[in-house]
């Protein structure tokens, strides 16, 4: 017999017939035919052949988890499989495929469950063709099922009642919250970007209201809801009934007693006001159990009075004014008019003053001391005021009263008033932003302030407090930070309510917080997106940064394989060398998390080819590659916003940068007395931006932009 790989048996010779024989097929995968010719002893012969497919190679498969996602909060994932030529597969989270020992038919999609523990999980895919060739690949994904924790909520700083459906919620959560979820019923939820304060609208109708709060991270892990309650009361109370003095009454005492009755059961307090010629001369707040008030000494004349009742939600009702007249038999008592009772006075030689009493030859006798029962100092004057020069110092309290005298008699002394010498400014103890948080994702923050002796305050991001007005001192205050991510510093000063010039503490306290409203930025991938390169050991790199809280973690996948542990990662870039890479297209997926919970996904691809770079012509000659064009980058459309800059503004500078090669870096330089620089961020297409400021009023800032391409 003769056996050959060729139909003409050109390479064959006769050999003894056997029933089995080992044979070497021609090299190269594909259909192979073996020819055989038989001959008997008489010399007669016949031929036949048979064919078989030789398959010694199997292309490397690819495996994608959840369409290329780097993180999931569900252990059940969807695998996308590409495996040309394969007919069977095994899938496992064990490198030895100990959990799937039997081959299953190859599928393009497969539902797989990774171990239900948080962290990085790798899925391994092994494929096999009909010839028994096998290939293995893998991909990784992070499982994160832990929701935010330590949730808290309060309404209107813990108030029990409100008369307004619009309330302010104070919220907090730890563990990387991305969103706040709020509800009035625990079933219908509204989502907001995570912030420690949020304006919220209660449902209509008076009564007890419950607000539900939960937080979620960027993956949708939801924390268990917590609640806070408040009573909504929008109805005013009924006005009180004025009893005495009656309308139009004339009283002979200069310290009349006023009384009223209250029909309400939910009263918080009363306010009584005594008016003369439309102006309030005396007023006082009284608790809910007090329905009488004895006036300080009133001068003779016509007056009116009214009472306002407040319920627990601060709804109020005020009576109409009721008139009365003070008319004294005999010599009237002067009415003290300055300082107000209980006032603080920034004067060590304070002035006291009273009303005029009509009559001939009137003089005024005053007495004062360090307590209501020790008015040991005295004097007399025909004026309506006197300055006390007793070497008073800060903290001294002075009690005083006055009476009138004529040639024949004197009046009763007036009601005793007191005031305190106050020559020292308020003491500033502390300022906190969002309970001492290091960062915020919202420009609206809550300040917690602590000062002794303060009645007014100024808050500003400008240490000179330019264009900032005094506002009433409060231990909490909602403050809006200037725009633009980065560190924000708030300055706090205060003054008191002393008369004769307020005391001001201009030594500011400060607190700082980092505003982070944007995800990290990323740019300048190497190799460039869509690039074609010839090296099979390419260096992969991506530059990134964050204008807010900074980079927390970075993950890099190359061809759907997690190579983070083998990459070099810093605060500004990640780099990795792909060794012995195959020709074809390669994909890179980088996931960047900042400390505020924002995430940026940056994906690109490049192609490796072994061609010489020229184009083969029909005649077998190679066309030389086109020359490399190397013009410098072109910078245009430079702008800054806002156009008119105040000392509160963060300035955004933008420019368009184009180049016939790839842009490697764009840098902003600015001079405000000191030269600074920072890398600009690619916003879209060819637009780059950077933020600077705020700057002190009067500062002149000059700036310019440079750009570098990657041409050789």
C-alpha positions in Angstrom: 0.0 0.0 0.0 0.9 3.7 -0.4 -0.2 6.5 1.9 0.1 10.2 1.1 -1.1 13.7 2.0 -1.2 14.4 -1.8 -3.5 12.9 -4.4 -0.6 12.1 -6.8 1.3 10.2 -4.1 4.4 12.2 -5.0 6.0 11.6 -1.6 4.8 8.0 -1.1 6.4 4.6 -1.6 5.0 1.0 -1.4 5.0 -0.6 2.0 3.5 -3.8 3.5 -0.2 -3.6 4.1 -1.3 -3.2 7.8 -4.7 -2.5 9.3 -3.6 0.5 11.5 -0.9 3.1 11.1 0.1 6.4 12.8 0.2 9.3 10.3 1.4 13.0 10.3 -1.0 15.4 8.7 0.2 18.5 6.9 0.8 21.5 9.2 -1.8 24.2 9.7 -5.3 24.1 10.9 -8.1 23.2 8.5 -9.5 20.3 6.5 -6.9 17.6 5.9 -7.3 14.7 3.3 -5.3 11.4 3.5 -5.0 9.3 0.3 -4.3 5.5 0.2 -3.6 3.1 -2.7 -3.8 -0.7 -2.4 -2.1 -3.3 -4.7 -2.4 -7.1 -4.6 0.1 -9.8 -5.7 -1.2 -9.8 -9.3 -0.4 -6.0 -9.6 -4.1 -4.8 -9.5 -4.6 -1.6 -7.4 -7.3 0.8 -6.2 -7.3 4.1 -4.3 -9.5 5.9 -1.7 -9.3 8.9 0.7 -10.7 10.3 3.9 -10.8 13.9 5.4 -10.6 15.3 8.9 -10.6 18.9 10.3 -7.3 19.7 12.1 -7.9 22.2 15.0 -4.9 22.9 17.2 -5.7 26.4 18.3 -8.6 28.2 20.1 -8.8 32.0 20.2 -8.6 33.6 23.6 -12.1 34.2 25.0 -13.4 37.4 26.6 -15.5 37.8 29.7 -17.4 40.9 30.8 -19.3 41.2 34.1 -22.4 43.4 34.3 -21.6 45.1 31.0 -18.2 46.2 32.2 -19.2 47.6 35.6 -16.4 47.7 38.2 -18.7 47.6 41.3 -22.0 45.9 42.1 -24.3 45.5 45.1 -25.8 42.2 43.9 -24.0 38.9 44.2 -25.9 37.7 41.1 -24.2 39.0 38.1 -24.6 38.7 34.3 -21.6 37.4 32.3 -21.2 38.3 28.7 -19.0 35.7 26.9 -17.2 35.8 23.6 -15.4 32.6 22.7 -15.0 32.0 18.9 -14.7 28.3 18.1 -15.6 27.1 21.6 -18.4 24.6 22.2 -18.2 24.1 25.9 -17.3 26.1 29.0 -16.8 26.1 32.7 -17.4 29.1 35.0 -16.2 29.4 38.6 -14.8 31.7 41.2 -12.1 29.0 41.9 -9.0 29.0 39.8 -9.1 25.2 39.6 -12.9 25.1 38.7 -13.5 23.0 41.8 -17.2 24.1 41.9 -18.0 23.3 38.3 -16.4 20.0 37.4 -18.6 19.3 34.4 -18.5 21.1 31.0 -21.6 22.9 29.9 -22.5 24.1 26.4 -20.9 27.5 25.6 -23.4 30.4 25.9 -23.0 34.1 25.1 -24.6 35.1 28.4 -24.7 33.4 31.8 -26.1 34.3 35.2 -23.5 33.6 37.9 -23.5 34.1 41.6 -20.3 35.4 43.2 -19.6 34.8 47.0 -21.9 37.1 49.0 -19.1 38.9 50.8 -18.0 42.5 50.2 -14.8 42.9 48.3 -13.1 42.1 45.0 -14.3 38.9 43.4 -12.7 37.2 40.3 -14.7 35.1 37.9 -12.8 32.5 35.8 -14.0 31.3 32.4 -12.5 28.1 30.7 -13.7 27.2 27.2 -13.1 24.1 25.1 -13.6 23.3 21.4 -14.5 20.0 19.8 -10.9 19.2 19.3 -10.2 19.5 23.1 -8.3 22.8 22.9 -8.9 25.0 26.0 -8.3 28.6 27.0 -8.9 30.4 30.3 -9.6 34.1 31.0 -11.0 36.0 34.0 -12.6 39.2 35.1 -13.2 40.9 38.4 -15.8 43.0 40.1 -16.2 44.6 43.5 -19.2 43.6 45.6 -20.4 46.3 47.9 -23.6 45.6 49.8 -23.0 47.7 52.9 -25.4 50.7 53.1 -24.6 54.0 54.9 -25.0 53.9 58.7 -25.4 56.0 61.8 -28.4 57.9 60.3 -29.9 60.8 62.2 -32.6 63.4 61.5 -34.0 66.4 63.4 -36.7 68.9 62.3 -36.1 72.6 62.9 -33.3 71.9 65.3 -35.4 69.5 67.4 -38.5 71.8 67.8 -41.7 70.2 69.0 -44.1 72.5 67.1 -44.1 74.5 63.9 -46.6 76.8 62.2 -45.1 76.4 58.8 -45.3 73.4 56.5 -41.8 74.3 55.2 -39.2 73.0 57.7 -35.4 72.6 57.8 -34.1 69.1 58.3 -30.7 68.4 59.8 -29.4 65.1 58.5 -26.3 62.9 58.9 -25.1 59.6 57.8 -21.7 57.8 57.6 -20.3 55.2 55.3 -20.2 57.1 52.0 -23.7 58.3 51.5 -24.4 59.7 48.0 -28.2 60.4 48.2 -30.7 61.4 50.9 -34.2 59.9 50.6 -37.1 61.7 52.3 -40.7 60.7 52.7 -43.8 61.9 54.6 -45.4 58.4 54.7 -42.5 55.9 54.5 -43.5 54.6 51.1 -43.2 57.5 48.6 -39.7 58.8 48.6 -37.9 61.8 47.1 -34.2 61.6 46.3 -31.7 64.4 46.9 -27.9 64.7 46.6 -26.5 64.0 50.1 -26.4 67.1 52.3 -26.5 67.7 56.0 -29.4 70.2 55.7 -32.5 70.0 53.5 -35.6 72.1 53.2 -38.7 69.9 53.3 -42.5 70.4 53.0 -44.8 68.7 55.5 -48.2 67.4 54.3 -51.3 69.6 54.6 -53.4 69.5 57.7 -52.6 70.3 61.3 -51.4 67.6 63.6 -48.4 65.3 64.4 -46.2 64.9 61.3 -43.5 62.2 60.8 -40.6 62.6 58.4 -38.8 59.5 57.2 -35.1 59.6 56.2 -32.8 57.0 54.7 -29.5 57.4 52.8 -28.0 55.4 50.0 -24.6 55.0 48.4 -23.8 55.3 44.7 -24.6 51.6 44.2 -28.1 51.9 45.7 -27.5 50.3 49.0 -30.2 51.7 51.2 -29.9 52.3 54.9 -32.9 51.5 57.2 -35.0 54.6 57.6 -35.1 56.7 60.7 -37.8 59.2 61.7 -38.4 62.5 63.4 -41.8 64.1 64.4 -43.1 67.6 64.8 -46.6 69.0 65.4 -47.9 71.3 62.7 -50.2 74.0 64.0 -51.2 76.7 61.6 -54.3 78.0 63.4 -53.8 81.1 65.6 -55.0 81.1 69.2 -58.0 83.0 70.3 -57.3 86.6 71.5 -57.2 87.1 75.3 -59.9 89.2 77.0 -58.6 92.5 78.4 -60.0 93.0 82.0 -58.4 96.0 83.7 -58.0 98.9 83.2 -61.3 99.2 81.4 -61.5 101.1 78.1 -61.2 104.9 78.6 -60.4 104.5 82.3 -58.5 107.1 84.3 -56.1 105.7 86.8 -54.6 107.7 89.6 -51.5 105.5 90.1 -48.4 105.8 87.9 -47.8 102.0 88.3 -51.2 100.5 87.2 -51.8 96.8 87.2 -53.1 95.2 83.9 -55.0 92.0 83.9 -56.6 89.7 81.2 -58.1 86.2 80.8 -56.9 83.5 78.4 -59.4 81.1 76.7 -56.6 78.9 75.2 -55.1 75.7 76.5 -51.9 75.6 74.4 -50.4 79.0 75.4 -46.6 79.4 75.3 -46.4 83.0 76.5 -47.9 86.5 76.5 -46.6 89.9 75.5 -48.0 93.1 77.0 -47.3 96.5 75.3 -48.0 99.9 76.7 -48.1 102.6 74.0 -48.1 106.4 74.0 -48.8 108.3 70.8 -48.4 105.1 68.8 -45.0 104.2 70.2 -44.3 101.4 72.6 -43.0 102.8 75.9 -43.0 99.5 77.9 -43.3 95.9 76.9 -42.7 92.6 78.6 -43.0 88.9 77.9 -44.7 86.8 80.5 -45.1 83.0 80.9 -48.4 81.2 80.2 -49.4 81.2 83.9 -49.1 84.9 84.4 -52.1 87.0 83.4 -51.3 90.3 85.2 -48.6 92.9 84.8 -47.7 95.9 87.0 -46.2 98.8 85.0 -43.1 100.6 85.7 -43.7 104.3 86.6 -45.6 106.0 83.8 -45.6 109.7 83.3 -49.0 111.5 83.4 -50.8 111.3 80.1 -52.9 109.3 77.7 -51.9 105.7 76.9 -53.2 102.5 75.4 -52.4 98.8 76.0 -52.7 95.5 74.2 -51.8 91.8 74.8 -50.5 89.3 72.3 -50.9 85.6 73.1 -48.5 83.0 71.5 -49.2 79.3 71.2 -46.6 76.5 71.3 -46.1 76.8 67.5 -45.6 80.6 67.8 -49.0 81.4 66.2 -50.2 84.6 67.7 -53.3 86.7 68.2 -53.2 90.4 69.4 -56.1 92.3 71.0 -57.2 95.7 69.8 -55.7 98.6 71.8 -57.5 99.7 74.9 -57.0 103.4 76.0 -56.5 104.7 79.6 -55.2 107.9 81.2 -52.8 108.4 84.0 -53.8 111.4 86.1 -52.2 111.9 89.5 -53.6 113.9 92.4 -50.7 116.0 93.6 -47.2 116.1 92.4 -46.4 113.4 89.8 -43.5 111.0 89.8 -41.0 111.3 86.9 -40.8 108.2 84.7 -37.3 106.7 84.1 -36.6 106.7 80.3 -32.9 105.8 79.9 -31.2 103.4 80.1 -33.8 100.7 79.6 -34.3 98.4 82.6 -31.7 95.6 82.4 -29.7 97.4 79.7 -25.9 97.0 79.2 -24.1 100.3 78.9 -20.7 100.8 77.4 -19.8 103.9 79.5 -18.0 104.0 82.9 -19.7 107.4 83.6 -23.2 106.4 82.7 -26.1 108.8 82.1 -29.6 108.3 83.6 -32.6 110.2 82.3 -36.3 110.6 83.2 -39.5 112.4 82.0 -40.5 115.9 82.8 -43.1 116.7 85.5 -45.2 119.8 85.0 -45.3 122.5 87.6 -43.4 125.5 88.9 -40.0 125.2 90.6 -39.6 121.4 89.9 -36.4 119.7 90.8 -35.5 116.1 90.7 -33.9 114.0 93.4 -32.3 110.7 92.4 -30.6 108.0 94.3 -28.6 104.9 93.2 -26.5 102.1 94.5 -25.2 98.6 94.0 -28.5 96.9 94.9 -32.2 97.6 95.0 -32.0 97.8 98.8 -28.8 99.9 99.0 -29.4 103.1 97.1 -26.9 105.0 99.3 -25.8 107.6 96.7 -28.1 110.6 96.0 -28.2 113.9 94.3 -30.5 116.7 93.0 -30.8 118.5 89.7 -33.2 120.6 87.7 -32.2 118.8 84.5 -33.9 115.7 83.2 -30.6 113.7 83.3 -27.4 113.3 85.2 -24.1 111.5 84.7 -22.9 109.2 87.4 -19.1 109.5 88.0 -18.3 106.9 90.6 -15.4 105.1 88.8 -17.5 102.3 87.6 -15.9 99.3 85.9 -17.0 96.5 83.7 -19.6 94.2 85.3 -20.9 96.7 87.9 -24.7 96.8 88.1 -26.4 100.1 89.1 -29.8 100.4 90.6 -31.6 103.8 90.6 -34.8 105.7 91.0 -36.0 109.3 90.8 -38.7 111.6 92.3 -39.8 115.2 91.8 -40.0 118.0 94.3 -41.5 121.5 94.4 -41.4 124.2 97.1 -43.9 122.4 99.3 -43.9 118.7 98.6 -42.2 115.7 96.8 -43.6 112.8 94.8 -43.1 109.1 95.4 -39.9 107.6 94.0 -40.2 105.9 90.6 -39.9 102.2 90.0 -36.3 101.1 90.5 -34.4 100.4 87.3 -31.1 98.7 86.9 -28.4 98.5 84.2 -24.9 97.0 84.0 -21.6 98.5 82.9 -20.4 96.5 79.9 -17.1 97.7 78.4 -15.8 94.3 77.1 -16.6 92.7 73.7 -18.3 89.3 73.4 -16.1 86.3 73.9 -16.0 84.0 70.9 -15.7 80.3 71.8 -16.1 78.2 68.7 -17.5 77.8 65.2 -18.2 74.4 63.6 -19.4 73.6 60.1 -21.7 70.6 59.8 -20.8 69.3 63.2 -17.1 69.4 62.4 -17.3 67.5 59.1 -14.2 67.6 56.9 -16.2 67.8 53.7 -19.6 68.5 52.3 -21.3 67.8 48.9 -23.7 70.8 49.3 -23.0 74.5 49.3 -25.6 74.8 52.0 -24.0 74.1 55.4 -25.1 74.4 59.0 -22.9 76.5 61.3 -22.8 75.8 65.1 -21.7 79.0 66.9 -20.8 79.6 70.5 -20.1 83.1 72.0 -20.7 84.7 75.4 -22.3 88.1 75.4 -23.1 88.3 71.7 -26.2 89.8 70.3 -25.1 90.3 66.7 -22.7 88.5 64.4 -21.0 88.6 61.0 -20.2 85.5 58.9 -18.2 85.6 55.8 -15.7 83.8 53.6 -13.8 87.1 53.4 -11.7 87.9 56.4 -12.3 91.6 55.8 -16.1 91.0 56.0 -16.6 93.3 53.0 -20.3 93.6 52.0 -21.3 91.5 55.0 -24.1 92.9 57.3 -24.7 92.3 61.0 -27.3 89.6 61.7 -28.9 88.5 65.0 -26.6 86.1 66.9 -27.8 82.5 66.8 -26.2 79.3 67.9 -27.1 77.7 64.6 -27.1 79.3 61.1 -27.5 78.0 57.6 -24.7 79.4 55.4 -24.2 79.2 51.6 -20.7 78.5 50.6 -19.2 80.2 47.5 -19.3 78.2 44.3 -16.4 76.0 43.2 -15.0 72.9 44.8 -12.1 73.1 47.3 -11.4 74.2 50.9 -13.8 76.9 52.2 -13.0 79.0 55.3 -15.8 80.9 57.2 -14.9 83.8 59.5 -17.0 84.7 62.6 -17.1 87.9 64.6 -19.7 89.3 67.0 -20.9 92.4 68.9 -23.2 93.0 71.8 -26.3 95.2 72.3 -24.7 97.7 74.7 -25.9 101.3 74.4 -23.5 104.2 74.1 -21.5 102.2 71.4 -21.7 98.5 71.0 -18.6 96.3 72.0 -17.3 94.5 68.9 -14.9 91.5 68.9 -13.1 91.7 65.6 -10.7 88.9 66.3 -12.4 86.4 64.1 -12.7 82.6 64.7 -12.6 80.4 61.6 -13.7 77.0 60.6 -12.9 75.2 57.3 -14.6 72.5 55.2 -13.9 71.1 51.8 -16.7 71.5 49.3 -16.9 68.6 46.9 -19.8 68.7 44.4 -18.1 67.1 41.4 -16.7 63.7 40.7 -13.0 63.3 40.0 -11.7 64.4 36.6 -9.6 62.2 34.4 -7.7 63.0 31.2 -4.7 62.2 29.0 -5.0 58.4 28.6 -1.9 56.6 27.3 -2.0 55.1 24.7 -4.6 57.6 23.4 -8.1 56.4 22.8 -8.3 54.8 19.4 -4.5 54.8 18.9 -2.7 52.1 16.9 0.7 51.0 18.3 3.2 48.3 17.5 4.7 47.5 20.8 3.5 44.4 22.6 4.5 45.7 26.0 2.7 49.0 26.1 2.7 51.3 29.1 -0.9 52.2 30.1 -1.5 55.4 32.1 -4.3 57.8 33.1 -4.0 61.2 34.8 -6.7 62.2 37.3 -7.4 64.5 40.2 -10.2 65.9 42.4 -10.8 69.5 43.3 -12.6 68.6 46.5 -11.9 65.9 49.0 -9.2 64.1 47.0 -8.9 60.6 45.6 -9.9 57.7 47.8 -9.4 54.7 45.6 -8.7 53.7 42.0 -9.3 50.4 40.2 -8.0 49.5 36.8 -9.2 46.7 34.5 -7.3 45.8 31.2 -9.2 43.6 28.8 -11.8 43.1 31.6 -9.1 41.7 34.0 -8.6 43.5 37.3 -4.9 44.5 37.4 -5.2 47.0 40.3 -2.9 45.0 42.5 -0.1 45.1 39.9 -0.6 48.8 38.9 1.3 51.8 40.3 -1.3 54.2 41.8 -0.7 57.7 43.1 -2.9 60.7 43.9 -2.6 61.9 40.3 -2.2 58.9 38.0 -2.4 55.2 37.6 0.1 53.3 35.4 0.4 49.7 34.3 2.6 47.8 31.8 0.7 45.2 29.7 3.3 42.5 29.0 3.4 40.3 25.9 0.1 41.6 24.6 -1.5 40.0 21.7 -2.3 41.9 18.5 -5.8 43.4 18.3 -7.9 45.8 20.3 -7.4 46.2 24.0 -9.7 48.0 26.4 -8.9 49.8 29.6 -11.5 50.6 32.3 -10.5 52.9 35.3 -12.8 53.6 38.2 -11.9 56.6 40.4 -13.6 57.3 43.8 -13.2 60.5 45.8 -13.6 60.8 49.6 -17.1 62.4 49.2 -18.5 59.3 47.5 -18.4 60.6 43.9 -17.3 58.1 41.2 -15.8 58.6 37.7 -15.6 55.9 35.1 -13.0 56.4 32.3 -12.9 53.8 29.5 -10.8 53.8 26.3 -9.3 51.3 23.9 -6.2 51.0 21.6 -5.0 48.5 19.0 -1.7 46.6 18.7 -0.5 45.7 15.3 2.7 44.0 14.1 2.6 45.7 10.6 5.4 47.9 9.6 3.2 50.9 9.5 3.1 51.3 5.7 0.5 50.4 3.1 1.1 47.5 0.8 0.6 48.4 -2.9 -0.4 46.2 -5.7 3.1 46.0 -7.0 4.5 44.7 -3.8 6.2 48.0 -2.8 5.6 49.6 0.5 4.3 53.2 0.6 6.2 55.2 3.2 4.1 56.5 6.1 2.9 60.1 5.9 5.1 62.6 7.6 4.3 63.5 11.1 2.7 67.0 11.4 4.0 68.8 14.5 2.4 72.2 14.9 2.1 73.7 18.4 -1.3 73.6 20.1 -3.7 76.4 19.4 -5.3 78.1 22.4 -8.5 80.3 21.8 -11.8 81.4 23.3 -10.2 82.2 26.7 -12.9 83.4 29.2 -13.4 83.8 32.9 -16.7 83.7 34.8 -18.2 85.7 36.4 -17.1 88.6 34.2 -17.2 91.0 37.2 -15.5 89.3 40.1 -16.3 90.1 43.8 -14.3 89.0 46.8 -16.8 86.2 47.4 -16.5 84.6 43.9 -14.6 81.5 42.8 -13.5 82.2 39.2 -13.8 79.6 36.5 -11.4 80.0 33.6 -12.0 78.2 30.3 -10.2 77.9 27.0 -10.4 75.9 23.8 -7.2 73.9 23.0 -6.8 72.0 19.7 -3.8 70.3 18.2 -2.9 68.1 15.2 -1.6 65.5 17.7 -2.9 64.6 21.2 -2.9 67.2 24.0 -0.7 66.0 26.8 -1.3 68.8 29.3 -3.0 72.2 29.6 -1.8 74.5 32.5 -3.1 77.7 34.0 -0.8 80.2 35.5 -2.0 83.2 37.6 -0.4 86.0 39.6 -2.1 87.7 42.5 1.2 88.9 43.9 2.5 85.3 43.9 2.7 83.2 40.8 0.6 80.0 41.0 -0.1 77.2 38.6 -2.5 74.2 38.2 -3.4 71.7 35.6 -6.6 72.4 33.7 -9.3 69.8 33.3 -10.8 68.6 30.0 -14.6 69.4 30.3 -15.8 68.4 26.8 -14.2 67.9 23.4 -11.5 70.6 23.3 -12.7 72.8 26.2 -10.5 72.9 29.3 -11.3 74.6 32.7 -9.8 75.4 36.1 -11.1 77.3 39.1 -9.2 79.8 41.3 -10.1 82.3 44.1 -11.8 83.9 46.0 -9.4 86.8 46.2 -9.2 89.8 48.6 -10.9 93.0 47.4 -8.6 95.2 45.4 -6.4 92.3 44.2 -5.3 92.5 40.6 -5.0 89.0 39.1 -3.3 88.3 35.7 -3.3 84.8 34.2 -2.2 82.9 31.1 -2.5 79.4 29.7 0.1 77.0 28.2 -0.5 73.7 26.3 1.8 70.8 25.5 1.1 68.1 22.9 2.6 64.6 22.7 4.3 64.9 19.3 7.8 63.5 19.1 
